[in-house]
Amino acid sequence: MSIAAIPADVVTILAALFLLLGVPAILFAVVLLYTGYVRYDAEQYLEALEELEGEDEQHAPEESDNR
């Protein structure tokens, strides 16, 4: 009875395999691509903040306690 559940048409078999394996693989790849972009963007943003912080420390006047 389980053999009757397998379609005889090759196109139907390929479509079913694509839906079972291809679609989840494509969705997984899109999620990985997006999270990779977010991580890269965050690293670039943090580097820019660190550079600004370093420039602010270099240009800031030193405070003295001589009153």
N, C-alpha and C positions, 0 to 999 in steps of 0.2 A: 504494500500500500504506500510506503514512503517513496518508492521509486516513481510512482505516478505523480508525486508532488513536484518532481523535477521537470521543467518544461523542455520540450523537444526542440524548440526554436533556439538557434544559437544567439540571435540578437537579444532575445529575452534573458538568456543566461548571462550574457555580457552586461546587459542593463542592470540586472539584479546584483551582479558582482560589483559593478561600479557604485551602485547605491549603498551596498554593504561596506565596501572598502574605500572607494574613491572619495565619496562625499565627506566622510569623517576625516580622511587624510587631508583634504583640501581645507576644511574648517580648522583643523589642528595647525596646519601651516600658516593660515591667516592669523590665528591667535598668537602663534610664536613670532611672526613677523611684527605684529603690532606691539607686543610686549618688548621685543628687542628695540623697536624704535623709541618707545617710552623710556626704556632704560638708557639708551644712547642720549636722548634729549635731556634726561635728568643729569647725566654725567657732565654734559656740556654746560648746563645751567650752573651746576655746583662749581665747576672749574671757573666759570666767569665770576661767580660770587667770591670765590677765594682770591682771584686776581684783584677784584675791586677792594676787598678787605685789606689785601696787602698794600695796595696803593694808598688807601686811607691811612694806614698805620705809618707809612713813610712820609706823608704830607701833613700829618697832624702835628700841631705844635706841642712841644713837651711841656707838661705842667710842672711847675716847681712850687715847693712849699716855702719859698723865701718871701715872707711878708714883712 
